[in-house]
């Protein structure tokens, strides 16, 4: 059977600044990130013939292609479910270049979630089907929906707020090393965390990701082409999407086991295609819109057993030098929340040896997309 | 306050709720009979398009709960912090309904002291005047 293994590589990454408010439009930010990524790769925009994005992205490929000066485009795809689609963009482009449907693929994300409206405040948009079963009862925001799973997780497995703090702290510590991070000069203490205001109890302010204006992009080419690019290639070793049986989206309350989410489905396929396993992952970039997604994902991707994700975070395990250094640019919690695309670019930086919080000799990295919604994930290697 | 945005599959649930009845969709194929929620056109277990709306006793247990704090939509913000719960039905433990625990059918969403909520606590369904299910603690 043909596989995707190491047939494509990420050869360019680019981003704008991250801030609560950037003056330029989402489209302009998208163009800046894409051109920066192409410059990083040493590839002319006219060579781009593939695009991939994910939903809630306002700038479509028509606008982007004509603005940056792309050539004839022969592959374009858009993946659903917001932050769950981040890694799938790279997966689709890797498949496209590996099968000759395109030769230079660009994936991107541009968002003004810092200065723009919060999606959940829009009550005129027709709500997706499950909303009739949750929104009237005041489960209004993603934090309320995940808070429900978080409390159940705490009840079943003895997880505590200190475990969620371990996650928030690791991300904040890495952001404090990263001058591009929104929280670069803002250390976090346990006292700050424990006295912070609730957003949806049991989740407090610091359990929530940032609200960011910014854009990122990356460039994917075949392994052969990658050898001629400016930087050390970062190979897409394995890629997977995940939509589990009887899954319901973020309000996944109606199947046999709501605490087993899309990560489990993506992980089974990811590891099946890979030459290495969870113990061989040197650094991880795990989607962190909310802190409880980390213990759930650690279980789903096989770093520990069911119910052990909270305990896994103890003893500095997620810090540099720990068992699994996490979100080494600060993640969505403390670098920027751009629907997880910054996690992809940070994975590339780690495997180039160019992170602001470099894990010594990192050669393998797991990157994941939003957990709780239909998701996707990548295993990258240098 | 938000009203349910009802779709074709969900309409019977709300029609029965307006009459004060808690009913859940179930497969009507004689060899199957599996209940399912949220409602959908066909049975994911046997593929039958025949379904019925099965009356539930209205008794359940709290599966989990949150206390949302602002920022929230108007109407909800004024009652915050309020409780939102997921209730597991005793008649069909894999059917779980989101809702609110209240002191009386039309009482505010914050009408029960937060400390009284526990995972596993028994609750019983009641209905508001405009046909929304709510839950009262069995040990009032």
Interface residues (C-beta under 8 A of the other chain):
Chain A: X118 X121 X123 X126 X127 X129 X130 X131 X132 X133 X134 X135 X136 X137 X138 X139 X140 X141 X144 X147 X148 X149 X151 X152 X155 X197 X198 X199 X200 X201 X202 X203 X246 X248 X251 X253 X254 X255 X256
Chain B: X1 X2 X3 X4 X5 X6 X7 X9 X10 X37 X38 X44 X63 X64 X65 X66 X67 X68 X69 X71 X72 X73 X76 X79 X81 X82 X84 X86 X94 X95 X96 X97 X98 X99 X100 X109 X119 X132
